[in-house]
Amino acid sequence: MSGWAPHGSLAASVDITSISVQRGDAIQIGGRLCRVADLVQLPAGARRLVFESGEVLTMHAQSRLTAIRMMRKR
C-alpha cells in the first residue's frame, strides 16, 4: 500500500480490539494490507470493519489484531 501516508506522519504497529480500531488503520489479512474506511457498531461489543476495497470483517469483542496506524508528529 503506497502513497497513503500523510506528510509528517510516522507508522506504528499497534494492537487493536473492536473498541480501539480506528478509520485509517491498516490490517494485514491473507497477505494483503487492508485499510479501514468505515466502522459499524454491532451488538455485544462487535464492530464491522469496511475496508477501502469494499471487503468487510467482523471483529468480535474478544478479537485482537495488529494494525499499522499513522501517528502524526507532535
LINWOMO-V383955 format. One record per run of one state. SS is the DSSP state (~ for helix, > for strand, _ for the rest). FROM is the first residue (numbers start at 1). LEN is the number of residues. If there is no record, write none. Layout:
ss=SS from=FROM len=LEN
ss=SS from=FROM len=LEN
//
This chain:
ss=_ from=1 len=8
ss=> from=9 len=8
ss=_ from=17 len=9
ss=> from=26 len=4
ss=_ from=30 len=2
ss=> from=32 len=10
ss=_ from=42 len=1
ss=~ from=43 len=3
ss=_ from=46 len=1
ss=> from=47 len=5
ss=_ from=52 len=4
ss=> from=56 len=4
ss=_ from=60 len=5
ss=> from=65 len=8
ss=_ from=73 len=2
//
